[in-house]
Amino acid sequence: MATFNIRGKNVEITPNLREYVEKRVGKIAKYFDRMEEISVLLSVEKDRHIVEVTAEIPHGFVLRGEEATGDMYTSIDLVVEKLERQIRKQKTKLERRFRGGGFKSELFEEQKTAQAQIDQREDDSGEYPVVKTKRFVVKPMDVQEAIMQMNLLNHSFFVFRDAQTEDFCVVYKRNDGAYGLLESDN
């Protein structure tokens, strides 16, 4: 069984809430023979109850989901549904990675739904279809300029070269409206 790391931000983690999180979020562990750790961050911002789940699964994979509603228990339920949808959607690729065991694909035989088939957008070879390729010049700039350029293009992310370090970086818009920065670790 996976170990849980449950933290709260602007919310008290009561024994009942902890038990509910372990019971509901623990459902994703049934798809794998073992899980390293499941980290759950419960937070409240104004009237939004946010649940962020990060699960370390074997072979260095990370499963992540986030949901926000007006009720903490509803957010927990929705994030579990989202994680299970992600697992179902990646079923074929996970089976290939876990050929020697570790992934319980037989659980999906009784859970096939029309929605899962609609979500499955892979071709018969199991490859992700690339529907468009773009080429662009990556210009050196600072983070603020990259964010401005991203907003001007109305994109959700933007690739640029850091003017000081010459490293490739990516800025992106987060679901909460803030911005994130991905830097390469050389």
Residue frames relative to the residue before (quaternion, step in Angstrom):
aa qw qx qy qz dx dy dz
M 1.0000 0.0000 0.0000 0.0000 0.00 0.00 0.00
A 0.5096 -0.6617 0.4678 0.2892 3.53 -1.02 0.81
T 0.4002 -0.6691 0.5603 0.2797 3.54 -1.22 0.51
F 0.3110 -0.7567 0.5539 0.1546 3.52 -1.06 0.83
N 0.0964 -0.7313 0.6721 0.0650 3.51 -1.15 0.76
I 0.0247 0.8230 -0.5621 0.0782 3.57 -0.06 1.31
R 0.0069 -0.8017 0.5957 -0.0484 3.54 -0.70 1.16
G 0.2236 -0.7744 0.5784 0.1258 3.54 -1.21 0.53
K 0.1069 -0.7569 0.6420 0.0590 3.53 -1.13 0.75
N 0.8250 -0.0375 -0.0569 0.5610 3.56 -0.45 1.27
V 0.7040 0.3479 -0.2722 0.5561 3.58 1.16 0.59
E 0.3841 -0.7099 0.5431 0.2315 3.57 -1.04 0.80
I 0.3207 -0.7314 0.5718 0.1878 3.57 -0.90 0.95
T 0.1529 -0.7999 0.5780 0.0522 3.56 -0.16 1.32
P 0.6488 -0.5080 0.3757 0.4241 3.61 -1.19 0.33
N 0.6448 0.5182 -0.3273 0.4567 3.62 1.00 -0.76
L 0.6542 0.5013 -0.3084 0.4749 3.57 0.98 -0.86
R 0.6352 0.5246 -0.3204 0.4677 3.60 0.97 -0.86
E 0.6616 0.5053 -0.3045 0.4629 3.59 0.91 -0.91
Y 0.6518 0.5166 -0.3124 0.4590 3.59 0.98 -0.85
V 0.6432 0.5171 -0.3162 0.4679 3.58 0.97 -0.89
E 0.6815 0.4905 -0.2975 0.4544 3.59 0.82 -0.97
K 0.6625 0.5055 -0.3068 0.4598 3.59 0.99 -0.80
R 0.7398 0.4249 -0.2365 0.4651 3.59 0.75 -1.06
V 0.7187 0.4276 -0.2620 0.4816 3.59 0.75 -1.02
G 0.5848 0.5961 -0.3552 0.4202 3.58 1.15 -0.56
K 0.5073 0.6633 -0.4119 0.3646 3.59 1.24 -0.33
I 0.6351 0.5411 -0.3498 0.4260 3.61 1.04 -0.62
A 0.5729 0.6041 -0.3805 0.4026 3.60 1.18 -0.44
K 0.5745 0.6182 -0.3814 0.3772 3.61 1.13 -0.48
Y 0.6283 0.5565 -0.3346 0.4284 3.60 1.20 -0.42
F 0.7552 0.3127 -0.1648 0.5520 3.59 1.25 -0.31
D 0.5615 -0.6024 0.4472 0.3492 3.56 -1.15 0.63
R 0.7965 -0.0312 0.0255 0.6033 3.56 1.08 -0.71
M 0.1110 -0.7476 0.6505 0.0747 3.52 -1.26 0.55
E 0.4944 -0.6728 0.4684 0.2890 3.52 -0.99 0.85
E 0.7743 -0.2173 0.2222 0.5512 3.57 0.38 -1.26
I 0.1763 -0.7412 0.6372 0.1163 3.51 -1.18 0.66
S 0.1258 -0.7932 0.5943 0.0422 3.57 -0.57 1.18
V 0.0518 -0.7921 0.6081 -0.0130 3.54 -0.87 1.02
L 0.0803 -0.7737 0.6276 0.0316 3.55 -0.84 1.04
L 0.1123 -0.7712 0.6259 0.0297 3.55 -0.72 1.15
S 0.0940 0.8065 -0.5780 0.0818 3.57 -0.75 0.98
V 0.2175 -0.7424 0.6205 0.1286 3.50 -1.30 0.50
E 0.0278 0.7627 -0.6440 0.0526 3.55 -0.85 1.07
K 0.8014 -0.1001 -0.0155 0.5895 3.54 -0.42 1.29
D 0.7762 -0.2920 0.2076 0.5189 3.62 -0.55 -1.06
R 0.5303 0.6197 -0.4035 0.4146 3.60 1.27 0.35
H 0.1654 -0.7556 0.6293 0.0758 3.56 -0.85 1.05
I 0.0893 -0.8402 0.5343 -0.0244 3.55 -0.30 1.33
V 0.0826 -0.7702 0.6320 0.0246 3.54 -1.02 0.93
E 0.0459 -0.7765 0.6284 -0.0070 3.56 -0.79 1.09
V 0.0608 -0.7972 0.6006 -0.0050 3.58 -0.78 1.08
T 0.0036 -0.7599 0.6498 -0.0163 3.54 -0.98 0.96
A 0.0448 -0.8110 0.5828 -0.0255 3.57 -0.65 1.16
E 0.2640 -0.7405 0.5986 0.1538 3.54 -0.88 0.99
I 0.0657 -0.7922 0.6066 0.0098 3.55 -0.69 1.14
P 0.6971 -0.4927 0.3011 0.4250 3.61 -1.16 0.45
H 0.7862 0.3230 -0.2788 0.4471 3.53 -1.39 0.40
G 0.6441 -0.5870 0.3116 0.3790 3.60 1.14 0.59
F 0.4715 0.6660 -0.4543 0.3574 3.59 1.18 0.34
V 0.1637 -0.7593 0.6227 0.0944 3.53 -1.21 0.62
L 0.1833 -0.7565 0.6231 0.0761 3.53 -0.94 1.00
R 0.0302 0.8258 -0.5595 0.0634 3.59 -0.73 1.03
G 0.0757 0.7860 -0.6107 0.0599 3.53 -1.08 0.79
E 0.0714 -0.7834 0.6171 0.0221 3.55 -1.19 0.60
E 0.0293 0.7764 -0.6285 0.0364 3.56 -1.06 0.81
A 0.0746 -0.7795 0.6213 0.0276 3.54 -1.19 0.65
T 0.0978 0.7646 -0.6301 0.0936 3.56 -0.89 1.02
G 0.6620 -0.4964 0.3792 0.4142 3.55 -1.28 -0.25
D 0.7444 0.3118 -0.1776 0.5631 3.60 1.31 -0.12
M 0.4982 -0.6889 0.4390 0.2909 3.61 -0.78 1.01
Y 0.6752 0.4984 -0.3065 0.4491 3.60 0.89 -0.88
T 0.6266 0.5134 -0.3313 0.4838 3.60 1.07 -0.68
S 0.6369 0.5229 -0.3266 0.4628 3.59 0.97 -0.80
I 0.6287 0.5266 -0.3284 0.4686 3.59 1.02 -0.79
D 0.6668 0.5026 -0.3030 0.4594 3.59 0.87 -0.95
L 0.6849 0.4959 -0.2886 0.4492 3.59 0.90 -0.92
V 0.6536 0.4980 -0.3331 0.4625 3.61 0.97 -0.72
V 0.6147 0.5279 -0.3509 0.4695 3.61 1.06 -0.63
E 0.6352 0.5163 -0.3234 0.4747 3.58 0.98 -0.83
K 0.6499 0.5208 -0.3149 0.4553 3.58 0.96 -0.86
L 0.6682 0.4965 -0.3052 0.4625 3.60 0.90 -0.89
E 0.6520 0.4995 -0.3197 0.4724 3.60 0.97 -0.81
R 0.6164 0.5332 -0.3393 0.4697 3.60 1.07 -0.69
Q 0.6393 0.5180 -0.3232 0.4674 3.59 0.99 -0.83
I 0.6515 0.5067 -0.3163 0.4678 3.59 0.94 -0.86
R 0.6518 0.5103 -0.3148 0.4644 3.60 0.92 -0.90
K 0.6674 0.5216 -0.2980 0.4401 3.55 0.93 -0.93
Q 0.7544 0.3616 -0.1908 0.5136 3.59 1.05 -0.75
K 0.2507 0.8306 -0.4739 0.1503 3.59 1.31 0.19
T 0.6886 0.4926 -0.2956 0.4425 3.60 0.75 -1.02
K 0.6904 0.4721 -0.2867 0.4672 3.57 0.87 -0.89
L 0.6308 0.5204 -0.3340 0.4688 3.58 1.04 -0.72
E 0.6183 0.5396 -0.3481 0.4531 3.60 0.98 -0.78
R 0.6604 0.5090 -0.3081 0.4580 3.58 0.95 -0.87
R 0.6786 0.4939 -0.2945 0.4570 3.58 0.92 -0.87
F 0.7600 0.3487 -0.1728 0.5205 3.57 1.06 -0.76
R 0.1060 0.8441 -0.5203 0.0747 3.62 1.05 0.69
G 0.7021 0.4670 -0.2684 0.4658 3.58 0.96 -0.80
G 0.6850 -0.4270 0.2913 0.5134 3.60 1.25 0.06
G 0.5329 0.6327 -0.4652 0.3150 3.52 -1.28 0.25
F 0.7479 0.2802 -0.1779 0.5748 3.57 1.15 -0.60
K 0.2797 -0.7929 0.5272 0.1229 3.56 -0.75 1.08
S 0.0940 -0.8489 0.5195 0.0267 3.56 0.30 1.27
E 0.5533 0.6265 -0.4023 0.3735 3.61 1.13 -0.42
L 0.5533 0.6132 -0.3935 0.4037 3.60 1.18 -0.39
F 0.6548 0.5416 -0.3118 0.4250 3.56 1.14 -0.55
E 0.5321 0.6532 -0.4140 0.3447 3.58 1.12 -0.49
E 0.7435 0.3723 -0.2308 0.5054 3.59 0.95 -0.78
Q 0.6900 0.4938 -0.2777 0.4505 3.60 1.23 -0.23
K 0.3733 0.7319 -0.5039 0.2666 3.62 1.21 0.16
T 0.0014 0.7834 -0.6207 0.0314 3.52 -0.94 0.97
A 0.6478 -0.5045 0.3886 0.4181 3.53 -1.24 0.30
Q 0.6382 0.5350 -0.3349 0.4409 3.59 1.00 -0.76
A 0.6341 0.5230 -0.3368 0.4593 3.59 0.98 -0.76
Q 0.6479 0.5003 -0.3190 0.4776 3.57 1.04 -0.72
I 0.6309 0.5107 -0.3348 0.4786 3.60 1.03 -0.68
D 0.6595 0.5175 -0.3050 0.4519 3.58 0.97 -0.87
Q 0.6218 0.5542 -0.3375 0.4386 3.57 1.13 -0.65
R 0.0280 0.8302 -0.5532 0.0625 3.59 -0.25 1.23
E 0.4168 0.6886 -0.4853 0.3414 3.52 1.07 0.69
D 0.4406 -0.6502 0.5280 0.3230 3.56 -1.16 0.47
D 0.7607 -0.4093 0.2519 0.4362 3.59 -1.28 0.07
S 0.6560 0.5159 -0.3234 0.4461 3.59 1.09 -0.56
G 0.5001 -0.6711 0.4188 0.3523 3.61 1.22 -0.17
E 0.5006 0.6513 -0.4204 0.3853 3.58 1.27 0.19
Y 0.4857 -0.6130 0.5250 0.3356 3.54 -1.24 0.45
P 0.3555 -0.7455 0.5093 0.2418 3.62 -0.67 0.94
V 0.2254 -0.7380 0.6220 0.1326 3.57 -0.89 0.98
V 0.1601 -0.8424 0.5118 0.0522 3.57 -0.39 1.24
K 0.8010 0.0939 -0.0535 0.5889 3.58 1.22 -0.26
T 0.1149 -0.7684 0.6266 0.0607 3.55 -1.09 0.77
K 0.0814 -0.7878 0.6099 0.0299 3.55 -0.94 0.94
R 0.1667 -0.7405 0.6403 0.1181 3.54 -1.18 0.64
F 0.0804 0.7968 -0.5939 0.0775 3.54 -0.98 0.84
V 0.4926 -0.6278 0.5135 0.3153 3.53 -1.25 0.44
V 0.2571 -0.7571 0.5838 0.1406 3.57 -0.82 1.02
K 0.1509 -0.8296 0.5366 0.0319 3.55 -0.35 1.31
P 0.4925 -0.6289 0.5001 0.3343 3.59 -1.10 0.60
M 0.2024 0.7571 -0.6013 0.1556 3.57 -0.96 0.91
D 0.5047 -0.6131 0.4885 0.3616 3.56 -1.27 0.11
V 0.7253 -0.4620 0.2975 0.4147 3.56 -1.30 0.31
Q 0.6644 0.5138 -0.3171 0.4404 3.60 0.89 -0.89
E 0.6468 0.5055 -0.3158 0.4758 3.57 1.02 -0.77
A 0.6341 0.5289 -0.3256 0.4606 3.59 1.04 -0.77
I 0.6428 0.5074 -0.3205 0.4760 3.61 1.00 -0.82
M 0.6416 0.5155 -0.3261 0.4650 3.57 0.95 -0.84
Q 0.6574 0.5093 -0.3064 0.4631 3.60 0.93 -0.90
M 0.6285 0.5316 -0.3262 0.4647 3.58 1.00 -0.84
N 0.6817 0.4857 -0.2848 0.4671 3.59 0.90 -0.93
L 0.6330 0.5285 -0.3308 0.4589 3.56 1.05 -0.73
L 0.6986 0.4439 -0.2580 0.4983 3.58 1.08 -0.72
N 0.3225 -0.7619 0.4833 0.2861 3.57 1.34 -0.28
H 0.3826 0.6920 -0.5020 0.3503 3.57 0.95 1.00
S 0.4698 -0.6668 0.4930 0.3026 3.57 -1.25 0.31
F 0.7769 0.1155 -0.1118 0.6088 3.61 1.29 -0.10
F 0.0951 -0.7853 0.6095 0.0534 3.56 -1.28 0.35
V 0.2608 -0.7574 0.5841 0.1309 3.58 -0.89 1.02
F 0.1103 0.7901 -0.5949 0.0980 3.57 -0.95 0.92
R 0.4153 -0.6567 0.5581 0.2913 3.53 -1.33 0.17
D 0.4479 -0.6951 0.4954 0.2661 3.58 -0.77 1.07
A 0.4734 -0.7149 0.4441 0.2600 3.59 -0.72 1.11
Q 0.7083 0.4561 -0.2701 0.4662 3.61 1.05 -0.65
T 0.8001 0.3152 -0.1508 0.4876 3.58 0.80 -0.99
E 0.3488 -0.7529 0.4726 0.2968 3.61 1.29 -0.42
D 0.4633 0.6674 -0.4510 0.3695 3.63 1.26 0.27
F 0.4853 -0.6200 0.5214 0.3288 3.55 -1.23 0.50
C 0.0191 -0.7918 0.6097 -0.0315 3.57 -0.97 0.91
V 0.1947 -0.7466 0.6214 0.1360 3.53 -1.32 0.31
V 0.1385 -0.7336 0.6562 0.1103 3.56 -1.00 0.86
Y 0.0224 -0.8044 0.5936 -0.0100 3.56 -1.08 0.69
K 0.4388 -0.6699 0.5334 0.2723 3.52 -1.24 0.53
R 0.3264 -0.7574 0.5408 0.1653 3.56 -0.79 1.07
N 0.6639 -0.5128 0.3732 0.3962 3.56 -1.27 0.36
D 0.6854 0.4796 -0.2898 0.4650 3.59 1.11 -0.62
G 0.6117 -0.5836 0.3363 0.4149 3.61 1.30 0.13
A 0.5760 0.5620 -0.3817 0.4546 3.59 1.26 -0.22
Y 0.4508 -0.6785 0.5095 0.2772 3.57 -1.31 -0.01
G 0.2026 -0.7577 0.6086 0.1198 3.53 -1.22 0.59
L 0.2078 -0.7603 0.6050 0.1132 3.56 -1.26 0.49
L 0.1421 -0.7598 0.6305 0.0702 3.56 -0.91 1.00
E 0.0604 -0.7876 0.6132 0.0008 3.54 -0.77 1.10
S 0.4698 -0.6559 0.5001 0.3146 3.58 -1.08 0.67
D 0.2930 -0.7431 0.5802 0.1592 3.55 -1.11 0.76
N 0.0914 -0.8391 0.5358 0.0205 3.57 0.02 1.31
